[in-house]
């Protein structure tokens, strides 16, 4: 698989792996399997890759992941180069790239084929980049020859991420999404009094980096070599930045960022809760 190694490296992936779809299906519900089969009839193989995004320590009120260009677009575009490479060899096969927008459980795919460590916070930890990596997948009906991989081990389970979580979302049973501050910052509609209090005390108006910042694997993460996540960053937003913007003009201004998908309303609400 030397050719795939080179193709993934050229695409900017820090690590990659692959596994039969039938194995990953063990981590998927019936509905997710159905959706995957609609996208790619007779799916046979899943490839997964990790792309680092940490750009250094910077002030701001947006989560680190959201400051560069929208990772959905960036990762999919980079994965398309892998698809083009594979189509030359498998002319009659389908190759479908995706990044956080498909029925495939990306983290389980990564862990099953040994990409990174299983973080207690539910994220993939890939030294030297820590957990600051985006994942992307390629679903195909081609049967690929893949190297044997040992499933990912767990992290040291030091408990620091669990202690650092403001909402208490990290329990013995995994991540309770409804208590995750990253999810709460993106929630539309009415908040409970508890949710509003958590957001008021939260230093970010979009996303949450608390568990990642507490993780010892992220003490000195390597910087991303990818320009989309290193240059032209939006570190913070103020009320003045959003003033007078309609949903349309907001997307014209910030539509290439991953914090834009909900529109300006949650961002304005979070700024107001913090008195900004």
Secondary structure, 3 states (H helix, E strand, C coil): CHHHHHHHHHCCCCEEEEEEHHHHHHHCCHHHHHHHHHHCCCCCEEEEEEEECCCCCCCCCECHHHCCCCHHHHHHHHHHHHHHHHHHHCCCCCEEEECCCCCCCHHHHHHHCCCCEECCCCCEECCCCCCCEEEEEEEECCCCCCCCCCCCCECCCCCHHHHHCCCCCEECCEECHHHCHHHHHHCCCCCCHHHHHHHHHCCCCECCCHHHHHCHHHCCCCCCCCHHHCCCCCCCCCHHHHCCCCHHHHHHHHCCCHHHCCCCHHHHHHHHHCCC
